Amino acid sequence: MKSSLRELQNNSFSAPAPVNTLAASNNLRMASVPQMISALREDDPAFDKVIATQRAERGQQIASPEAMASRMYVLMSGKVNLLCTNNEGRRLVIATLEPGAIFGEGALSSMSDPNVFAEAAEDVVVWVIPSSEARDMTMRHPILGWGLLQTYGMRLMQVENSLEDVAYKKLPERLASLLIDLDQDGGVIKGVSHQALADRLGTYRETVSAILRDFKRQGLVELGYRRIRLIDHETLRDVAGIWDW
């Protein structure tokens, strides 16, 4: 098992990628983290002993702000949204994490956001490390610290992209762009409510519903219960300001 772990590490810590392939390279490297940590569980009994497995279905809360401050989480499968709320109860997705992401940095320090919590964007499996063991395990196994750093980088990139969209795009443009990003099933987006879209855009459900109805009138989409079918991809890309040069 040690030889296989070394092989995974060598594949993950490769030479720096060119700038135009950096995002794709980071995704590939993050995808190797679950394999490497699975190998650690078999290789290190002490590490295996402190890990607890947690499963959640889409929409279920994985970690409260208090839990984020006292536990480290390793996302093994599925996607997780990190959200915050304001005084009015409006929700905002500040990051969407994919397998390999490590979050709950409050387990390593006293610095954590008291308003941020984690929710399953789809069915997920996470491994949980209590704060009493997180620091020691991170020092013993650098892959944990590396995964946490990579997750920070991905979160920062998402925040920067969101700020750019808010600054330069109106809501219909941002919604069209989001629909294109969510299209992973041949033009059909399943299991995503209007509220979930509003959370991603930092707006109200009623506003999203109104824009979607307008898209439907224009023949761009078909709407169903937790189901959106993209009909006119080319026009949606124009609305989103996405062009192929």
Sequence and secondary structure as in RCSB ss.txt:
>XXXX:A:sequence
MKSSLRELQNNSFSAPAPVNTLAASNNLRMASVPQMISALREDDPAFDKVIATQRAERGQQIASPEAMASRMYVL
MSGKVNLLCTNNEGRRLVIATLEPGAIFGEGALSSMSDPNVFAEAAEDVVVWVIPSSEARDMTMRHPILGWGLLQ
TYGMRLMQVENSLEDVAYKKLPERLASLLIDLDQDGGVIKGVSHQALADRLGTYRETVSAILRDFKRQGLVELGY
RRIRLIDHETLRDVAGIWDW
>XXXX:A:secstr
 HHHHHHHHHHHS S   GGGHHHHHHHHHHHHHHHHHHHHHH HHHHHH EEEEE TT EEE HHHHTTEEEEE
EES EEEEEE TT  EEEEEEE TT EE GGGTSS   TTEEEEESSSEEEEEEEHHHHHHHHHH HHHHHHHHH
HHHHHHHHHHHHHHHHHH  HHHHHHHHHHHH  STTEEES  HHHHHHHHTS HHHHHHHHHHHHHTTSEEEET
TEEEE  HHHHHHHHT    
